[in-house]
Every structure is written in C-alpha cells, then in structure tokens.
Amino acid sequence: MTSHAPIGVAVVGYGLAGQTFHAPLIAATPGLRLTAVVSSRPEAVHADLPDVDVLPDLDAALARDDIGLIVVATPDALHADQSIAALQAGKSVVVDKPFAATLEQAEAVAAVAADAPGVFSVFQNRRWDADFLTLRRLIAEGELGDIAVFESHYDRFRPTVTDRWKDQRDGGVWADLGPHLIDQAVQLFGPPLAVYADLQAQRVGATAIDYAHVLLRYDRLRVILNMSHLAADASLRYVVHGTGGSFIKHGLDAQESQSKAGLRPGHPDWGLDPAPGVLTKQIDGQTLRTTPAPERGDYPAFYAAVRDAIRGEGPPPVPADQALTVMRILDAGLRSAAEGREVLL
C-alpha cells in the first residue's frame, strides 16, 4: 500500500457508536474509504450509506482484501475476541472503549497487538472535546498554576432502567463513561498513585452501576470523577482549582449531538463550544472572571492520526499501553468498591 492509496475500512456494528461516531468520521477523513459495515440491520445502514456494502459477520470483512482497517463498534463483551481475530488476520484495528470487558482480556488483546503487523488504537474520542482541549491549553499556559483539585463530571438524567445492553453491562456507568474521564485525567496528570471508588446501583430496578464517585489520589493533587444517571441538572462538566485560578465549565462537547442532528465534520459550526468555561482569578484582592477563547472540538483528528499510523507516518493516536492504563484504573475502581478500601496502583 502506497502512502496515497485509500485505506478500506469496515465498521463492525451499527448502533450508536458506529452510526454517530465512526461512520461519519471515517467518511470525512481523506485517505480512508468506508467500504463495508457489518450489521444485522442492512436497511438502517443503507438509509445512511447507500453505497456501502453490508456484511453479515466479521469473517466476511476479514476475508476482503480491500479492507485494511477494522473498526470494532460492538458491545463490550465482543471487543476482545473481535479485535484479536482482526489483528491475527493482518488488519489494523480501532476498537471502541473500553477495549475489553476485563483487564485480563485487555492484556490479551495488547499482547496480540504487540506482535501483529497492523496498527492498533482505542477510540478515546474525548481527548478531542472542545472543552478538554481548552482546559489542556490553559494548564499548559500556566493560567491555573499548580492544579490542586480536578473535578470531572459526566452526569445524565435517565431515571428509568431500560432493557438496553448498556443498562445491564458489567461495570455499568463506570465501564461506559469512566474510560472517558479516566483517560482525560491521565492525559493531563499521568497515572494516579491510588484509586478509591464508591460505585452503586441507585435507580429502582437497576442491576448495574449507575452512580460512580471516584477519587484518584496523586501526591498533592486530587482528581474526582463523578457519573450519575439521576442528575436532573447534568450540566456541570469541570471544576478545576489551582494556585493561579479556577476554571468552571458547564455543558458537554457538542460533536456527538451535532452528528446525531446530521451535521458533519467540515461544517463551519462543527466542534464549536456552545457554553465556554469561566476562568476566575484573584488579583490584588479583586476577583476577575473571564471567558477564555474556546478551542474547537476535533474528533476527526483521531482518524487522521489512525490513517497516518497505518501509512507509517506517525504513532497510533491511542496506543495499547495508554489504553491499558485506563483499564487498570477501571479494574482498581471495581476492586476498591467491592472491598471498601483504597487500591494502590
């Protein structure tokens, strides 16, 4: 494959992840060609993608010589086996988070990926959220000084338990949304020293975790991660306090909702933050509040980096070792909650 040849891509699964995230981002990435979707719902795929082949199973995609990249967008329990099968077939692989149902499975995938010829990466798209990119810039510029407290929320109001697999999944909201918040924290501050997690099923009839309050302990820094399905006001996103100031942010990155509404990368409004955060400083006894210029969200950057990695022009955007760090913290959180104690990493 030359550096200019389009890379054929098959998306496995066409639920929320495949339909809202992967297919539109792949279609918008020069050098990638969305060739096929593995789905039991061909009518849903063809309604959005009339020119894309719909395949019955992963084996059919692995048998295609015109497909070089497999995107695993199926439920968590299938991630490990499907990723390993694709890697062993010589394909490059992108897998949705969490990239396996357990830490043991994740380590098995990483071991195969280390010896496989293809590129392996985990879809941690929220590294490219508008507000996270803005916060990362503020920290790098020293606007907040030394960070003392980093509080990250991903709350929702879903009081009724459904029969969807996400409401029944092992690990519940901690496995679903925890990887996003953990990955962002580790990107900013590195791995923590220890984890303390309070995980609970709070909704009537809930069997899976729908509330998570997790403390990541560093030296002086404290990182607090909060997820709840019973937050009628779910707007709070970040609370960051440092020696130089505070940054408070409400509202979630808009790229997911934009994609659901039919907006596509390249549109002038794509990735714009509708609710920029507020920076507060104390200067000479006076409180000064400003709204820092927000960065633009950039989910397309993930697949551009995947394309470049397959061409040998750069590293994978989220390599296996970084994804394993997230899985170890997820696992530590489950053990902490089960044993009622802090778990050292």
Order of alpha helices (4+ residues) and beta strands (2+ residues): beta-alpha-beta-alpha-beta-alpha-beta-alpha-beta-alpha-beta-alpha-beta-alpha-alpha-beta-beta-beta-beta-beta-alpha-beta-beta-alpha-alpha-beta
